[in-house]
Amino acid sequence: MANAAPLPTVHAIEAQLRALLQPTALQVIDESSDHAGHAGANAAGFGTHFRVRVASRLFDGKSRVARHRLVYDAMQNFIDKGLHALAIEVIDQA
């Protein structure tokens, strides 16, 4: 049996978002333990449910949907590795 891909971590997500979105403010919170027993949760209690609060100049002039799409696009490799839920909060420039 092949080894499963490693679960996403706060550090890995922060690094990816910093590289791709050049945020002026960024907070990544692993909320997986709050979702124990829910769909997409795992026994480990981490790596499946995240909240991202982010501001970026790349969002300037874009709609809310377009801003969220930029974040989802930046996170696609983590979604492929088991990230089940992503709450996105686009915040004002810092």
C-alpha positions in Angstrom: 0.0 0.0 0.0 1.4 3.4 -0.9 1.9 6.0 1.8 -0.6 8.8 1.9 0.6 12.3 1.2 1.5 14.3 4.3 -1.4 16.4 5.7 -1.2 20.1 5.3 0.3 22.1 8.2 -0.1 25.8 9.2 3.6 26.4 8.4 3.4 24.8 4.9 0.2 26.8 4.1 1.7 30.0 5.4 4.8 29.5 3.3 2.8 28.8 0.1 0.5 31.8 0.6 3.4 34.1 1.3 5.1 32.9 -1.9 2.1 33.1 -4.1 0.0 36.0 -2.7 2.6 38.3 -1.2 0.3 39.1 1.7 0.5 42.2 3.8 -1.2 40.4 6.6 -1.7 36.6 7.0 -3.0 34.3 9.7 -3.5 30.6 9.2 -5.4 28.6 11.9 -5.8 24.8 12.0 -9.4 24.3 13.2 -9.3 20.5 12.5 -9.7 19.5 16.2 -13.0 21.5 16.3 -14.4 19.2 13.6 -13.8 15.8 15.2 -16.5 13.4 14.0 -17.5 15.6 11.1 -17.2 14.8 7.4 -13.6 15.2 6.2 -12.1 15.1 9.7 -9.5 12.6 10.6 -8.4 10.8 13.7 -5.2 12.9 13.9 -7.2 16.0 14.7 -5.1 18.2 12.4 -4.6 19.0 8.7 -8.1 18.9 7.4 -9.9 22.2 8.4 -8.2 25.6 8.1 -9.1 29.2 8.4 -7.1 31.8 6.5 -7.2 35.5 7.2 -5.3 37.3 4.5 -4.7 40.8 2.9 -2.8 41.2 -0.3 -2.2 44.0 -2.8 -3.0 41.3 -5.4 -6.6 41.6 -4.3 -6.9 45.3 -5.1 -9.7 46.0 -7.6 -11.0 42.4 -7.5 -14.4 41.2 -6.4 -14.8 39.1 -3.3 -15.3 36.0 -5.5 -12.1 36.7 -7.4 -10.1 37.2 -4.2 -11.3 33.9 -2.8 -10.5 32.2 -6.2 -6.9 33.5 -5.8 -6.7 31.9 -2.4 -8.2 28.6 -3.5 -5.9 28.5 -6.5 -2.9 29.0 -4.2 -4.2 26.2 -2.0 -5.0 23.6 -4.6 -2.0 21.3 -3.9 -3.1 21.2 -0.2 -6.7 20.4 -1.2 -5.3 17.5 -3.3 -3.4 16.3 -0.2 -6.5 16.1 2.1 -7.4 19.7 3.1 -11.1 19.2 3.4 -12.4 22.7 4.5 -11.1 26.1 4.0 -12.6 29.2 5.5 -11.3 32.4 3.9 -11.5 35.8 5.4 -10.1 38.6 3.2 -9.1 41.5 5.4 -8.2 45.1 4.8 -4.7 45.9 3.9 -2.3 46.1 6.8 
